[in-house]
Amino acid sequence: MVSPSGWMSDGSPLRPSPSIFDSPYTHSMPVLPTSDTHCTVMGLGRFGGGQGVTQWLLKQGCQICLTDLASDSQLQDAMKPLLPACGTGQLRTVFGRHDESDFQNTDLVLANPAVPTPWNNPYLMAAREAGVPITTEIRLLTERLDRNRVIGVTGTNGKSTTASMIHHAMRALGIPCLLGGNIGGSLLPRINEIDREHWIVLELSSAMLWWLGDEAGEGWSPGTAVTTNIAPNHLDWHETETHYRRCKQNITRFQSTGDTNFTGAEVPDQDISLIIPGRHNQANAALASQVVAELGGVTLPNAAQALHDFPGLPHRLQAVDLQGRIFNDSKATTPEATLLAVEALGPGRNHIHLIAGGYDKGVSLLQIAGLAADLGGLYTIGSTGPALNEAAGDRSRNCGTLEVAVKSAFESMKEGDVLLLSPGCASWDQFPHFEARGEAFMSLIHDQQG
């Protein structure tokens, strides 16, 4: 563990961040951010993915150029916490474009991992050619952590849930633990809270793992690696499946003797009591409990029991109540996702009351309409509501708004029935994004329940 001053706990100085300049693509070493450092942060992100590293750099006193291809209006919400720094002149923004000079006339570039194929990005190449060091938030974080206390979680499916389950169970068992990486926001602003007793759970995307691999600097792997599964994905970022798999394998590639590796395929099935449905969640819980039992020094049944009230990830079949009767699946923006949610709440369908509909993307909703005859009720909302209601027939009600749908469902539900918001459509006709729709649903549920 390191102190805020940048020295390791054993008294040795903190090694500067490795960057892509230490790889075949690079030729220099980055500097440690100080009050004299000019930094260019590439990518704030519409959901504020670059917020944490920008806030941390501001606290170091750095002068920052924050640049993003998205427009000012698209980044308005993500910018709110950073506006005071704009007023002082410490933070300058360039939105709607990148300027090559911002990557050449600076001391350090911090690239958002979401930027695809960074090895041939023209702006990062311009920085490289100008001798400007390049790093990322995840490298800045991992070099400040004791890797023996880091649990890295990756996989094509289930990594967010598994990482969250490990964090949830450890906290339930009284084990100090923080969650970060690709979920929960940057831990850099909280680095001073971390001590030797903490476990750090990092969800690591394939893009993050590229930046932690030897193609981008000195290779790094966590002391404990957890892989749920690996299947082809994100070829827009990696270009080939081989490259994607290689990046995923970086989670164990640089481990040392005595490090630990867990994989979903090697964990035996368990029957774990959860309030969230689905065989996939049983598999995630089995893997998470195995990790917690071994690292936390508890029995496997105790680790599994600590997951009994895990509510799931926000807006992804999230349990809104501890009885497992109401679920927020607002992230389901396709008919296929809605069908999966309904199947997860089986066996049977006549106990399920489904709220569906939303923005019209021109996609057929006949799959959802076809569920109506077997459901306890179908309540349609949004611009697709009337057509979905007509296709579904007598077992459907066109409610228009989420508020009316929730009220109608509560009036129709019997004891033991389940209410599911799984729209199968985008939210843009009535809400700015699916998160806002899910939050509105949960608020309406709490109002109904008093």
Summary of the structure (lengths in Angstrom):
residues: 450
radius of gyration: 23.6
end to end distance: 46.1
largest distance: 73.2
contacts: 1560
relative contact order: 0.09
helix: 39%
strand: 17%
